[in-house]
Amino acid sequence: MHSILTAFLAQTAPDAPNPLMQLVPFVLIAVVFYLVFFRPQQKQVKKHQAFVAELQKGQDVVTQGGIIGKVFQVEDKTVTLDLGGGNKVRIVKGQVAGSWSDVTGSSEKDAKEKK
């Protein structure tokens, strides 16, 4: 019985993997998420903020709600849009989605490519 006990105690456990190596897949996943999701979103937000900061009177814009109008007045936090026919709407600057010429230019470009 003594030899069995000695043989049992003489066995060594296999080398345990390095704990840092177990974290590598999680770190890689976090880096991929940052590069694929967060970084492009940050670039898009910066581009939108720059566009909104440079709004000028007379510029054709489209809002996030789909309203198309010409900038009539620019204030600190709001923009007044002239919708035509004497209708004016005051909106928050952040709701301006982009330039209307960018939207129409891309749709015309897509139509030409389809032909």
N, C-alpha and C positions, 0 to 999 in steps of 0.2 A: 504494500500500500504506500509505503514511503516513496518508492520510485515513481509511482503515478502522480503523487502530489508534487514531487520535485520536477517532473516533466511538465506538469500543468503550470507551475509557477515560473518555469524557465521560458515559457512562451512570451513573446512580446507582442504588443498590439501593433497593428499596421500603423505607419506614420499618418497622423491626422493631417488633412489638407490645411494649408495656411489660411487663417481666417481672413486675411486681406484678399486672397484670391477668390474667396467666396463672395466678396462684395463687388468684384470687378463687373460682373454682368449687370448689377443694379446701377452702377455708375455709368456704364455704357448706355443703358436704357435712358437714364436721365439726360445724358448728353444728346442722344438722338432726339428725344422729345424737345429739348431746348432748340436744337437746330432746325427741326421740322415744323414745330408749332409756334413757339414763343418768339423767336428771333424775327421771322417774317411778319408776324403780327405787330411787333414793336416798330419795324420799318414802315409798315402801312400806317400806323397811328402817327408817327412822326411826319410822314408825307401829308396826311390829312390835316394835321395841326398847322403845318407850314402853308397849305392851301388856304385854310380858313383865316390865318393871320394876314394873308396877302389879298383878301377880297377887296375889290374896288367897285366903285359905282359904275354901272353900265355893263357889268359882266353877266352873261347868261349862266344860270346855275340850276341844278336840280336838287331837291331836298330828299331826305331819306324816305319821306312819305310819297314821293313821286310828283311833287308839285314843281312845275317849271316856271321860272320867272327871271326877271332882270333885276340885279341889285340896284335899289333906289337909294338906300342910305345904310351906312355901316356905323355901328356904335360899338361900345366896348364888348358887350356880351350878346348883342342882338343884331340882326340884319333885317331891313325892310325890303321886301321883294315887290316889284311891280308885276302883277300878273296879266296886265293888259285890260283895257276897258275901264280904266280908273280904279281897278281893284288893287289894293296893297295889303300885304300880309307881313306881320312882324314875327320873326322866328328867332330861336336861339341859334347862335353861330354853329354850334356843334351838330345841328341837324342838317347842315348843308352837306350833301353827299359828294358833290363834285361839279365840275364844269359841264354845262349842257353840250358844248361843242365837242368835248371828249366822248360823250355818250353817242352823239349823232355821228361823229367821225368814225367811231369803231363799228357802228351798225352799218354804215354805208360801205365801209371797207369789207366787212363780212359778206355783204350782198354782192359786191364785185367779185370776191373770191369764189362764190358759189357758181357764178356764171361761167 
